[in-house]
Amino acid sequence: MARRLHQELGVPIGILDINWGGTRAEPWTSIPAMQRHPRFRARVNKLQSEFRRWGDRSTAEIDALYQDQMKGFEQTASSWWQKKLDGDPGIAGSWADTGFSDEDWSEAPVPGLWSGDDEGWDGVIWYRNTIEVPAEWVGRDLVMRPGAIDDADITYWDGEEIGRTTNQHGALRNYVIPGDQVQAGAATIAIAALDTGGAGGITGSAGSIKILPAGAKEGEAIALAGTWKVHRGNKFSGDRGPSPPSKPEAPGRKTSDPGVMFNAMLSPFVHYGIRGAIWYQGESNAGQAAEYAELLPLMLGSWREAWGQGDFPFGIVQLAAFKAVSDNPVQGGWATLREAQDFTHRVVRNTGLVVLTDVGDARDIHPRNKQAVGNRLADWALNRCHGRADLPESGPFFREHEVDGDSILVQFDHVGAGLTGRRGKQIDGFAIQGSDGNWHWAEVEVVSADQLRISHPEAPAPTAVRFGWQDNPVRANLVSSHGLPAAPFKTD
């Protein structure tokens, strides 16, 4: 988008790139705006009550609560491990001990996910390795960093447990070996790695897997990455074990909390002069489309209020095509969220809507064709903000409909020189409802540049029309003469 604007206008255009992927719209809306709205007021009041309760507690009380939760977790985790390792050959056979012979074990790379015969294994795999402890390390506490282990582990040093982690497959382990257990010469490291589903193994970067004296420089570390001995223990799956408690943190810091992104990421920029804003979001709110039809205008208004620059242009990017293709002509799903975006564009002054139903991937929520998104936004911005009436600000939008005997006439705005099917093909993607309530993929006739006739032989008394009313509306190929897609709509 910025490149197109630069090329068309001949001057660099600054873009404030303020975003956090996967978030909802509530965090980007100001708290005062949400508090004024009856639908969202209770949610904000609840958050403010949590603020007050948090402020009434001392740091010592919060820490004590967390420690109590951790003690409960450790007891539960210990019991879980005992059940999982009951009868495990590694425990019964003392596989962690220094004197145990692993000469008939297999070998595997560390780091690395389980592969070969062990790929897909759910249960315990034991790892063993031997290192030479330098004489200058004797009597010093050591820090062992075996990386991240999917999903859980118990780690041993010369047969003694030095640490365990439960149900934290992405956490980098840091285990301390007491100095009185550190002797010069050969030392045996054993790890009982437990995976309960999917891929398992010791992960992380090779450079992060090491051992060194506590407080020593990284250059003194001994690398533990390389080839280790491995052997299977107990087999089981499904139960990942108890999850550790989250450390208490102040309310309003979660990325889903009302106003958190507005306060932390937008507010620092409200003193900048801007010509407009663009907004590409909605996936995380797709399950609450009716609410979004109220939330998006509210959010937009809170931005304009904060900047104090009037009703600056606001471009909304409609959700792209995504998910499996369905033959149900009125599937709904993401179509209802697109309807909320279209509603905002229609009722809020000086807004635009960029349609992406022809851009997307059934398996990828992020459209790979970024150029189409950027160029369509640039066309809208040039038209709306910079007086380029020669450029289209959008594709066709539904204007009105009229039942005409056994068909329905539908009129559109923003058609350019006229309506057509993409790449000259027959127009498709329309559904028509008969008086019996059944929907059918419709036949489409071009009546004039901006009007279509929709019909079906099995709907002689039609009542409603829908277009592109699916998650992934691959049939929807109506475009303007500029090649821009029509926005999905329904008449009922």
N, C-alpha and C positions, 0 to 999 in steps of 0.2 A: 504493500500500500504506500509506504513512505517513498519508495523508489519511484512509483508512478507519479505521485504528487510532485516530487522533485523534477521529474522529466517534463511534466505538463506545465508546471508553473515557473520553472527556471530558477527556483530558489530552494535551498534545503528546508525541509519541514521537520520540526522536532516532534518526536513521539515519546510520550511518557508511558513506559511499559510497566504497568502496575498490575501484577497478577499473581495468583496462587492456584495452581491446577487442582481440579477435583473439588473445589469448594462450592458451597451453596450461595444463594443470593442474600440470605439474612445477614451474614457477616459483613457484607458490603453496603449495608443500609444503616443509616445513622440511628442511634438509640432513640433520640427524641422523636424522629419520624415514626418509628415502630410503636413508640409509646402512645402516640396520638391516634393510632389506628386500632379500632376495636378488635380486629382479628388477631393482632400481634401483641396487644398490650399485656396480656397475662404472661406471655413468654418473657417479656422484658422485665416485668415486675418480679418474676421468679428469679431471674438472674440478679437483680438488685438486692433481693432478700439474701441470696447466697453471698453477695458482697458484704452485707452487714454481718452475717454470721461469721464469715471469715475474719473480718476485722475485730470481732469480739474475742477471738482465740489468740493466745500467745504462741510464739514460735515453739516454745517448749512443749505446749499442749499438742500442737500439730505433729511435732517430731515423735512424741510419746505414742500418739495414735498410730503413726506409721510403723513404729517399732513393734507395737502389739500386733498389727496386721502381718508384719514380716514373720513374727514368731509363729503365728497361726499357720502361715503359708509353709514355713519350714517343717512344721510338724506334719502337715498334710502331705507335703512333698516326700518326706522321709518314709511315711507309710506307703505312699504310692510306689516309690522305688523298691521297697521291700517286697511288695506283691509282684512287681514286674521281674525282679531278679530271683524270685523264689525258684530254686531248682536250676538256675542258670549254670551251665558247665564252667563258665569263667570264674564264678564265685566258688563253686564246689572244687574246682581244680586249681585254685590259687594262681590264675593266669597273670595276675599283676605282680607276683613275687619275682625277686631277682633271680632265684635259682630255677625258675620254670624254663623248660626248653621249648622254643617256638620254631625249631628248625624245619618242621613239616608244615608250617603255616604258609599261606599265600602272601604275595606282596602287593602293595597298592600305593599310589602316589598321594602325598599330602602336601598342599591341599588337593582335594578332588572329591567329586561325588562318587558314590558306589557305582561300579560298572561291571561289565562282564557277567559272570554268574551271580554277582551280588546286586546287580541293577534291579530295582523294584523290591528288594528285600525289606520287609517290615519287621523290626526287632532290634536285637543288639548285635553289633560287630565290635570285636575287641581289637585294639591297636596296640602294638608294642614297638619300642625303639630304645636304643642304648646310646648314651653320650658319654664323653670323657669329661669329668669335672676337673677344672684346673685347680692346682694346689692353693692358689690365692683366693679361691672361692670358699674354702673350708671354713665352717662356722658362721658364714654370712647368710642372712635371709635371701632367698632367690625368688624372683617373680617369673612364673611360667605363663606364657601367652600362647595357648594352643589354637587360637583363631576362633572362628564361629563354628559351631557344631550343630548339625541338623538331626534331631530336634533337641536332644538332651544328652548329658554326659556325666560320668563320674571319672575323675582323673586321679591317677596314683603316681607316687614317687617312691621307688624301691619298696613296693608293696603296701605303702601307707596312703590312704586317701588324703588328698590335699584340697579337693574342692569338687563341687557338683553344681550343675545348672539344670533346671527343669523347664521345659516348654518355652525356650527362648532361642529359636533356631538362628536368629540374626545377631545375637549378642556376642561380642568379642569377650572371651574368657580371660580373666586375670587371677591366677591362683598363686598363693604364697607358700613357699617351702621353708619351714623354720630352719634356722641356722644349725640347730643341733642334729638335723637329719642330713646335713650336707657333708659328705666325705670326698676326698680326692679319689680319682679313678673312675671306673665304670659305674654308671647309674642307670637304672631302668625306669622308663616312663611307660605307663600303660593307661589307655583310655577306653572305657566302656561307652561307646557311642550308641545312642538309642534313637531309632527313627520309627514313627508310628504311621506313616503314610506319605506317598510321593517319594521324591528323591531324598537320599540321606548321605551323610558324609561329613568330612571336615572341610569347611569352606573358608572364604577370606583370601587375602593376598598372601603369596609366599613370604613376602618380606615382613608380614605382621606376626608370623608364627616363629616364636623364639623363646629363649630363656636367658636371664641375666640377673646379676645381683641387684637387690633393691637399692634404688638411688644411683645406680651406675649409669654411665653414658651408653647410648645405643651401640656405639662401636665395640663395647665389651661383650655384646650378646653372642650367644651361640645359636645359629639358625637351626630350626627343627623341621623345616620343609625338606622334602625328599622322599625316599622310599621307606615305608614302614611295613612291618609284618601285620597281617590281619587274619582274623578267624571269626566265624559266626558263633553267637551265643543263642539265647532264647529267641523264638519267633513269636510275634504278636503284632497286632495293629489296632488302629482306631482311637485309642485313648491317649491323647497327648499329655495328659497329666494336668495338675493344677497350674493356674497362671499366677505369677507373682503380682502383688498389689502395686498399683501405680503410686508413685510418690505424690502426696497431696500438693496441689498447686492452686494459686488464687483463681477464683472464678473469672470468666471472661478471657481466658487465654487459649481456649480450644479454637481450632480453626472453624468450628461450626457455630460458635457463640454469636448471638446478635451483636452487630456493631464492631466486632473485633478487627476486621480488615479495614473498615471505614476509619476507625480511630488510628490504627497503627500504620496503614499503608496509603490511604487517600488523604487524610487530614494534613500531612506535611506538605502536600502539593497544592492546596486550595488557593494559595497566593499567586500561583502561576497564571498568566493570561493564556487562555485556550480558545480555539475556534470551535471545538466540538469534542465528542467522545464516542468511542465504539465499545460494544459489549458483546462478547461471545461466551455464553454460559447457558446453563439450563439442564445439562445432563444430570446433575446431582439433585435437582428439584423435580425431575420428570415424574416422580410418583405422586406429586401434589400439584397437578396442573391448575386446578381451580384456584388454589391458594396463590399460585404464581401469577395468575392474572391480576391479583391485587398487589402482590409483593413487588413485581417488576416496576409498575408505575410509581409505587411508593419509593423504591430505591432510586429510580431516576430523578424523582423530585427532590430527594434528599441531597443528591449530588448538585443539582442546580442551586438549591438553597445554600449549600456550603460554599460554592464558588462565587455566588453573588454576581454572576455575569448574565443574568436573564435566562431565557429558554434557549440555551445554546443547542445546536444540532446534536442529536444522539442517535447513533446507528446501531441497530440490533441485528446480530447475526443469528438467523434461525438455525435450529438444530439440523445437522447434516443427516443423510441417510445412514442408518446403522441397524444392526441385528439381522437375524435370518429373514429371508424373503417369505412373505405369506401370500396365499391366494385369497385371503379374506378381504373383500373390498372395503370393509369398514372396521378394520382391526383396532384402530385407536392407538393406544400406547403413546409413543412419542408424538403422534399427530396432535394429541390434546395439549401437549406442552407447546408445540408450534402454534396452535390456536391461541394460546395465552400470549405468545410473543407477537402474533399478528394483531391481537386485540389491543395490546399496548401501543403498537404502531398506529392503530386507527384512532385511539382515543386521546393519546398524549400529543400535544402540539410539537411540531418540528422534530419528528422522529423519522427514521427510515428503517427498512427491513431488507436485509440481504438474504436471499433464499438459497439453500444449499442441498435441496433434495436430489439434485443430480450429481452431487459431489459427496463421496463417502465410501465406506467399506463395511460390508456385513460383519467382518471380524475385527475391525479396528475403530474404536470410538473417535480417534483423531483422523480426520480426512488427510490423506497424503498429498492431495492436490492443493497445496497452500497458495499457489499462484492464482487460481480462480477466486479464492476467498479474498486475497489482497486486492486483486484487480476490480472485483465487484465493489468492495468497500471504497476503493479509490474513485470509481465512477460516481458512486453516491456522494462522496465528499466533494468532488469537483463540481458536481451539479448543484448540491445543496449549499455548500459553503463558499464556492469560488465562482459562481455565476456561469458555469459551463452547461448551458441548456442543450448543447449539441450532444452531450453524453447522457445515456439512460441512467436514471437513479435506481431503477428496479425493473423486474420483469412484470408480467401481468398480475393484477390483483382483482379478486372477485368484487363486482360492484352491486349487481342485483340479479334477481331471477324472476321468471314468470311462467306459470303452468300454461301450456298452449296445447290443449287437447290431449293427445297421447304422448306428449313430449314436454320438456322443460327448456325454456330459453334462458341462457346465462350470458350476462354482459360483464366486460372486464375493462379496467383502466390500465394505462401504461403498456399498451400493446405495440407501440412503435408503428410500423406500417401495416401491421396486421398479425393475427394469431396463426400459428402453424405448429406442426409437430417437429420435434427435434430432428435435425438432418433430413427434413422433408418427409418424414414418415407419417402414417396415419395417426391422428391424435388419439391417445389412450390414457388410462388412469382414472377415468370417471366411473362412478357407480351411481345407479338410480334405484330408488325405492318405490315399489308398487303399493297400492292401497292395502295389500295383504301384509305389509310390513317386511317383505323379503327384499333383499338387495341383489342387484345383478351388475356385472361389468357392462357398461353401457356402450351404445353406438353413438358416435359423435359426428355431427355435420357442421361445417363452417357456414354460417349464415351471412356474416359480414366481417369486416376487419376486426370488430371487437365483440362479436356475438357468436355463440355456439348453440346448436340444438342437441339436446341429450335425450336418448330414448332407448327402449328395449322392448321386443315383442311380448315378453312376459310381464311387462309393467304398463298395461294400457291406461291405467289411471295413476300416473306417477305423483308422488308427494314430496320427494326431496332428492337432492343431488349432493354427492360428496366427491372430492378430488384429492388424490394423494393421501388418503386417510389411513396410513400405515406407518410402522416404524421405518421401513425401508421401501419406499414407494417406487420400485423400479419401473412400473408401467407409466408413471406420471411424466409425460414427455411434452406437455404443452409449454411453448415458449413464445416470446415476442419475436418480432422481426430482427431484434438485436441478438437473439439466441439466449436470452436470459429466462430462467424457468419461472413458471407461474407458482404462486404461493398456494399450498394446500388450503382447502376451505370446505365448509359444509353449509347447506341452506336450512337444515332442520335444527 
